[in-house]
Amino acid sequence: MRVNLVGQDITLEANADLSTHQFKFIKAVAAVAGGQQCRADVTGAGERMIGVLQNKPSVAGQGAVIRIAGRSKLQSDASAILAGSPLKSGALGVGVLAGTDKDKVGAIALEANAGVAIILDALIENYDLAV
């Protein structure tokens, strides 16, 4: 089935080479000295994210297109994820299952991954999980 992944994007400068991080969670980091705007970098495990990287900026300073609302592709890890599961950032920005109180959720899985690391369809959501 063909899927239309509509969403709202913003562009920030990449903080580093993000060419291997397309469709991973992204966070905002401090700007360079004298800069007015924050920069984009890949999130670490459990960090708060602002969205999902849509392109592959290859050097610091290039435009990083970040999906902040709507549907996006998202790289998952190999843990079993079911459709409807809340996802947080794992190591290097991949989506992993959220399930602990106060986990920083960044997306809801719109498809399952059958326990295989894949790029799946996700809905961007930002909230702290309450269990």
N, C-alpha and C positions, 0 to 999 in steps of 0.2 A: 504494500500500500504506500502510495506517495504521501509524504507528510510535509505540511507547510510549517516551518519553524519560525513563527513570527515573534519578534521581541523588540525591546528597547536597548539600544547600544550607546555607549559613550566611548570616547577615545582619550587615553592618557599616554604619556610617554612611557615606554618600557624602561624598567630600571636596569635591565641586563638583557642578554640574549635569551629570548623566550621561545625560540623557534621549535623547541622540542616539547613545548607545553600547551599547544593548541588543545582546546576543549578541556582544560583543567581550571580549577578554582584559582581566582586572582584576588590579591589584597592590595590595598593602597598603602604606600610607604612614603616617607618624607621626600620632598623634592631636593634637587641639587642646590647647592648654595646659590642664593640669589634668585632661585626659581619661584614662580608664583603657585604652581600647581603640583599636587602630589604625583607620584609615579606609580606604575603598576608592577607587581612582582608576584610570583607563584606563592601560594599559601603553603604553610607547613601543617603537620598533623594538629587538628583541633583549633586552628586559628580562625578568626572571623574573616569572611571573604566579602567582596563586593559584587562578584559575578563570575562569569566564565569567559576565558579568552577565546576569541573567534578567529584570530589570524595568527601569523607566525613571525612577529618582529625579531630580526636576527641580530640587532645591536641595540645597546642602550640609547635612548632618545628617539627611536622609531615609534610610530603610533601603534599602540596596543588597543585593538577594538575589543571592548568588554561588554558582554550581554548582561544587563543588570535586571531585566524583567522579561517575562515571557518564556518561551521554550528554547532549549539549546541542546546541542549534543554535549555529552559529558563523559570523560574517560572514567571508567570504574575500575576498582581493584578486583581481585579474584574471589572475594567473599560473596556468598549468595545474597543477591539483592532481588527483592520482589517488587513488582509494580506497586506503586503507592508508598514505598518505603522512604523515610526521610534520610537524606545523605549529608554528611559532613566532610570536611577535608581530611584526607589521609596524608601520608608522606608525599611530598612533591605535588600536591594539589589534586590528587585523584579522589573521586567520590567513593566514600566508604559508608557503610551502614551506621546511622546514628541511633543510639538507644539508651544512652546514659543521661541522667538529669543534667541540665544546663549545657548539653552538647550544642555547638553552634551550627545549626542546620543551614545549608546553602541551596538545597534543591530537593525536589520530590521526584523519585524515579517514576517515569511513565511507562517503563518496560522492565522486564526481568533480565538478569544477565546469566542465569543458569550456573553461577559459580565460576564464570570465566571472565577475565579482564577484557572488557569490550568498551566501545564508545556507544553509550545508550542515550535515549531520548529522556530529557528531564525538564521539569518546570522550575524556574528560578524562584526560590523563596528564602528569605532571611529571617530567622527567628531562633530563640533559644528553646531547646526541647524541655518540656516539663513532664517528668514521669513520677 
